[in-house]
Amino acid sequence: PMRKVAVKFCGGCNPGYDRGAAYQKIREAVADRAQISLPAEGESYDALLIIRGCTGCPYLYEEIDANERILCVKRDDIPEVIEKIRNL
């Protein structure tokens, strides 16, 4: 079944990390398994993908109803993030 994944971008603390490019790569790699969109009020999600530029922020968008939170902090995280979404 197609999974529902919300995405949030935070920070931009690391200008050398292109968060938009990371999102595109992840979205394309999981397109057959998950629909990724911005979160809508009152919706529930299988996962919330948080793409951020640093590891220092503890904020996980707790107000968004998602069964799992998946962090993508740097380019090296992309393969693991793709695997987590594909295995939801």
Protein Blocks (a to p, Z undefined) as FASTA:
>chain_A
ZZddddddeejlammbcfklmmmmmmmmmmmmoccddddehiacfbdcdddfbfkbmbgo
lmbccfbdcddfbfklmmmmmmmmmmZZ
